[in-house]
Every structure is written in structure tokens, then in C-alpha cells.
Amino acid sequence: MRARTMTLLRAADVTVTFGSRTLFDGVEFVIEEGERVGLVGLNGSGKSTLMKVLAGAMKADSATIQVQRGARVEWLPQEPTFPEGATVASELEVAQAKLKAALDEHRALSAQLALHPGDETTLARLSTLSENIERLGGWDTGFHAKKLLDRLGVKEWERPVAELSGGLKKRVAIARALLSQPDLLMLDEPTNHLDADTVAWLEDELDSFTGALLLVTHDRYFLDGLVDRIVEVNAPGTADSGLVSYPGNYETYLEQKMVQLERSSLAEHKRERWIAQEVAWLRKGVEARRTKSKARIERAQKLLSERGFVRPKVPELQVAQAPRLSQTVIEAKGLTKRFGDRTIFKDVNLIVQPGERIGLVGPNGVGKTTLLRTLLGQLPPDGGKLTIGPRTKVAYYDQQRTQLDDEATVAEAVWSEEFVTLGQKKVRLSDYLDDLGFPLLSQKQKVKALSGGERNRLLLARVFLEGANVLVLDEPTNDLDLQTLNVLEGLLRQFEGVVLLVTHDRYFLDKAASSILAFEGDGRVVRYEGNWSMYQRLRPPPGSSAEPKPRPPKADDAPAPVVKKGGRLSYRDQRELDGIEAAVDAAETKKAGLERRLQEPQVASNAKELMTLSAELEVAAREVDRLYARWQELQSLVEHAGGEC
């Protein structure tokens, strides 16, 4: 018989208005013990506002909030606050106050029992205290805290919090929240300011958390791996206004949305296809994502780009027409940058070619932005040579969004003229902004009044109008809702120029990046072909200085390459390497043709032909995988031998 769960928090008749705008009108929300809930919705729909009301950090126009007696609730806002004079250590002591009190009482009673052995009242209390101590985190108050901080990259235990960067403050707040061991943990965009490896670690940490979890995040792997219910927040006046609950994780939520849409009009066809592809992607699972070959990942990306989705009312980001790139885009040879005695990066060799989408990854503060600015010629290198092509035109998205003037209106911040040029047509600026989710009234609003997601969207719109053929995007995913992220992913995949991208969003890197430039410590920057999942598969183990290695060959792979004395490939293998790119192109062309045929309506309605083509596609896909694996082995051997053969 299934154990009965208890209601942990209940909110009724929640109404919130801002001036003439109503966010919530009498909505209800319930979360049970141990339940894990993800809040999703467009920017500005009220996800953070609802969380503030539930946490008691904001007063609603009306609301009745009931919390289970004795339950501890911890809320981590997007921008955490700390008391004046707080240090890292003092904040963690506050988080462990109940544990510390239990330990102090246990020590005092133990001393008392030594003087009066056999006191049953003392023994009973000590037993209760022991259980509480285990529940609150164990006997070593400092060990787990220091372990958490070390994994989060916070090294200075006694440092005042006021001296920390925004990213480090967020990490201290995360550690404080985890150490407090609440019954309900509410996290608002916890992955902002965290690098991708730390995000993956936090996902594992929260997976072992025993309390209830309420989560607002744009990280779809987070949602898919951690929650068992999705609550969609919709503005009043929409088809599903208020809060709509969907049991299951992010994948299941998408499946349920797909079922709903199958019953709706054909006008939602693109939306259905997008959701179907999202479900197919997520159904592979974490382990499958980690072990997919480069070719499979690229095929998935290509399929997703062909089946893009622009939901009505979702911002329609568009890129202005750009000049064609020359053969040389950006080339770096032996590029080195230092600040004082610290080497940020050294001996970076990079050739950027048209059509590439390169994701830069590494711990916060390692120098990703510095490398970007050096590659763009904004910072002079301390060694090496940088060449920027004559037709290279760059548009730069700054993660601090300093290009936006807070005192300008929305319209003034984007463009100075009445019309904007998109492709071969001119569009009125006001219409373009309306498509971006800024209706006419809000276009006269000042930038400083916008939310983080709205500012992000506004800057992206401005950058994309510059007519650049190289888009440099430094943390563009922060604060964006899931639908806008999907629109941005599709736009970048279809962009014919070059994209240089810094983001901690693993899902975004999986869908948008074609290669990864990874900071691996000691100033080393290593390039990996493929997206985030491929990088995870090829990268050296943590703490290792080894170079990336290809996967071990499978039984059906080609025989291992023969290496001549002196580190050169054999004649036969050298000939194979010389022709392997053409073989890959031919195999990919064959596979693409089969994919196109499978999408034809007449094939979809013919079960026999569908099965035949599906089998042929599987064979073609395996051949592409085999060729890529063989190419990796040969290329890796050439690189390890110390040069071209």
C-alpha cells in the first residue's frame, strides 16, 4: 500500500497585481512532503514572484499560506543577500545553527552521564539527540561545509562576503541553503553564475537531498533529472491562465503538452514537431547523452534545426543580413595572455572557419571572456599572433549588458531609425519590437525598468541587428525562459556565419555548439569536436593532465592504424586518412537523403516502406559513426606523433 504523503505547504487565493497588470488572480498551489516541483513559464509570467510569496519574502494582494507545523523552509533568490559583516564561515555557522546546538547539548549531557552513569532520562535524550544530529548532517560540522565550499570553488573560509564577486556570493548562498537541511528548499535560478561542471555537481547534490524542492531554472537537464512535477505559470487572459500542473519531469511535461496539442488546431503543427523532438532528445537519458558519438549528436542537432519551433507570442529573434566571410575568419597561433604573474592562457592555436559554432567552457574566472576579447582584438596578446579576416564583422554580446543605456527607452536601446532591415525586407522598428515581446506601450518604457530576461532579450535583438557575420555571445542564456532559449538555439544553428559562445547551459551547448574550446588548467586551452556531451566523453578525467583520447575501438571498427618507426602512419593508413573526409561527406549525404525521404507524407503513411527506410537509415548512421571513430583514431595518432604526416 502506498504511503500517505502529508501536505508541506498550501497557498490559496493568491492574487498579485502590479499597477494595472495582474500576475495571479486567486490561484492555488500545494506541495507535498518530499515532492520536487519545477516552475516553468515565459519571462515575466511570475515564477519568481510566486516563489517570493510562498517564501514570505513578498506580500501578495491576497493570499493564505499554510506551512506544516515545525517545517523548515529555505529560499534562495536569484540575488542572495547577507547581513553586514558576514564572513563565509559565519554564514555557514548560521546554516548549521540547529546542528551546532544539538552537538553542544550532546556534549554537555555526555559529560553529565559520566558523572551519573545509568540515568535513563539522560540516556533517552542522548538517543534522541543522536538521531537529530544524523538527520541534520552528521557529527563533523565543519567537514561537510568545507567539502561543499571547496567543490563550489570557495577557498577562503574567513573572507568577508562583501568582498566576494556575485558568482562567489551565489555559491556561498547555495552552500548555506544545502547545509541548513530544510524540509522545503526553494531555488530561483540556482545555476546562474555557475560553470557547467559545477552545475552538473549541484544536480547530483540536489538529487540526494531528502526534502521537498521547488525550482525555477532554465536548465532543462536540471528539470528533467530532478523534478517529479512541472507547474506551468501562465498569465491571466491566456488559454491556460494561472497555474497548470503536469505530473512527471520535463520530458513527461512535454509529452503531455504534445497530447494536448494533438487535439488542437493544425495551426500548432510546428509546436507539436518541436515538442516531439525535445522529447526524443531527452528520452535518450543522461548516460546515452554521455556516450553518443559525435556523428549522432550532430545528426540530432541537424534534425532539431530542421524542425524548429516558434510558439505564438514567443519572441521572434531574427538576424540581419551579413556580408559573406572571407576564407580567413579568425586565426590564432601561439596566443598567450598574462595578468601580472598569472597566465590566463598560453600557446592557443585556433583556426575559426565559416559555419562553426564554438562553445567556450571552464570554471568561472578562468579567462573565457579574456580569451574572447583577445580573439576579437580588444585585448593585446602577450605572445603569439592573431589574424582577423578582412570581411570579419563582429557583434559582441557582453554578459554584463553594459551596451544597454538604463536611461534609454526600449526602442532607443535597440535601434536609432524607424525601420530595421531583415534579409531583403524593411520592417518598422515598432513591429519588430512587438514580435520580440515588447508591445507598443512597453517600447516607451526605460531599460532600467525591465526584468533580467527582458534586458537579455533586448540586447540579443540589438546585437542581431548589427549585420555581423561573427556573433560573440558571452553568457546569453541567463534569465531567458525555456521557449526563448529554444528560439535562440534554432537561430544559432541556422546562422551561416560564426558563433563564439560562452554559457554554462549544458543542454544549450548540446544543441547549439559544434565544437568545444575547454580551459583545462595551467593556461591550457584544448579544442574538442562535437558538443558538450561529446566533450564529456573525450575529456581527460578530473585532475589528469592527459590529452583527450579517442574511444576504444569496437569490434566492427577498422583495424588499428599501423605506425611506422619515427611516429609516421603507414602508407595504407595515410591514404585512408587523406580520403576519409570525402568518405564521411558521402556517408552523411546518403544518410541525409534517407532522413528527407522518411519525412515525406507518403512514406509516413506506408508502414512497409517506413520500416525499410528506417532499417537503411540505421545502417547508414552506423557507417557514419564508424567513419568518424576511425577519423578520430587516425587524427589522434597524428597529433600524438607530434605533427602532420
Summary of the structure (lengths in Angstrom):
residues: 645
radius of gyration: 27.4
end to end distance: 68.1
largest distance: 91.3
contacts: 1963
relative contact order: 0.09
helix: 44%
strand: 21%
